[in-house]
Amino acid sequence: MAIEKKKGWKSLPEGDVIEGGGTAREFKTGDWRSERPVHIPEKCIHCLTCWIYCPDSAVITRDGKFVAFNYDYCKGCGICAHECPVKGKAIKMISEKEAKKNEKVCRSQT
């Protein structure tokens, strides 16, 4: 039996080619979180430590200041709240259940 010469990777078929880089922008991953961060504006010093540490790039800033969280991508890990250097914390974590309850109350009052 003759040993077949290996052809190398260049001979592989183009069946599993991934074109373009993957990006989380295409996949909204925030819908499986159990807790969410809530910004407390009166305590915030706009140091942007939350923005630096957020692994999901879910902290929205404008003109060097915190603006909001992008809950479509926030997974609720709590790193932003943990790393906040403000005494008394400018970010607190609340349960999704509590957040949805508060949203319903706010909508019913308008």
C-alpha positions in Angstrom: 0.0 0.0 0.0 1.5 3.3 -1.1 1.5 6.3 1.4 -0.5 9.1 -0.1 1.4 12.5 -0.1 -0.3 15.1 2.1 -1.6 18.0 0.2 -1.7 20.6 3.0 -4.3 23.1 4.1 -4.4 24.9 0.8 -6.3 21.9 -0.7 -9.1 22.1 1.8 -12.6 23.0 0.4 -14.0 26.4 1.2 -16.9 24.9 3.2 -16.3 26.5 6.6 -14.9 29.8 5.6 -15.7 32.7 8.0 -15.9 35.9 6.0 -15.3 39.1 8.0 -14.7 39.3 11.7 -17.3 38.4 14.2 -18.8 41.2 16.2 -21.1 41.4 19.2 -23.0 44.3 17.5 -24.9 41.7 15.5 -26.1 39.8 18.6 -28.0 41.5 21.3 -27.0 39.5 24.3 -28.5 41.4 27.2 -31.8 39.5 27.4 -30.4 36.7 29.5 -29.1 38.8 32.4 -30.7 38.4 35.9 -29.5 41.8 37.3 -28.9 45.2 35.7 -26.9 48.2 36.6 -28.7 51.4 37.5 -26.9 54.8 37.3 -27.4 57.2 40.2 -26.6 60.6 38.5 -26.4 62.7 41.7 -23.5 60.5 42.9 -21.6 60.1 39.6 -18.3 62.0 39.2 -18.0 61.0 35.5 -14.6 59.3 36.0 -15.7 56.7 33.4 -14.2 53.8 35.4 -17.4 51.9 34.5 -16.7 52.5 30.8 -13.1 51.3 31.1 -14.0 48.0 32.9 -17.2 47.1 31.1 -16.4 43.9 29.2 -19.5 44.4 26.9 -19.0 48.0 25.9 -22.4 48.7 27.3 -21.6 52.0 28.9 -22.6 54.9 26.7 -20.6 58.1 27.0 -20.8 61.5 25.4 -18.5 64.5 25.8 -16.5 62.7 28.4 -19.5 61.9 30.6 -21.6 58.9 31.4 -24.9 59.0 29.5 -26.5 55.6 29.9 -26.2 51.8 29.8 -27.0 50.0 26.6 -29.1 47.2 28.0 -29.3 45.4 24.7 -25.6 44.3 25.3 -25.2 44.5 29.1 -25.0 41.0 30.6 -25.5 42.2 34.2 -22.0 41.1 35.4 -21.8 44.0 37.9 -18.2 44.9 37.2 -19.2 48.5 36.6 -20.8 48.7 40.0 -17.9 46.9 41.7 -15.3 49.1 40.2 -17.1 52.4 40.8 -14.8 54.5 43.0 -17.5 56.8 44.4 -18.2 56.3 48.1 -21.8 55.1 48.3 -21.5 54.0 44.7 -23.0 55.8 41.6 -24.1 52.5 40.1 -26.2 49.9 41.9 -27.3 46.5 40.7 -31.0 45.6 40.8 -32.8 42.4 39.8 -34.4 42.3 36.3 -37.7 41.5 38.0 -37.5 44.8 40.0 -36.4 46.8 37.0 -39.4 45.5 34.9 -41.8 46.2 37.7 -40.5 49.8 38.0 -40.8 50.2 34.2 -44.5 49.2 34.3 -45.1 51.6 37.2 -43.4 54.5 35.3 -45.4 53.7 32.1 -48.7 53.6 34.0 -48.1 57.0 35.6 -47.6 58.8 32.3 
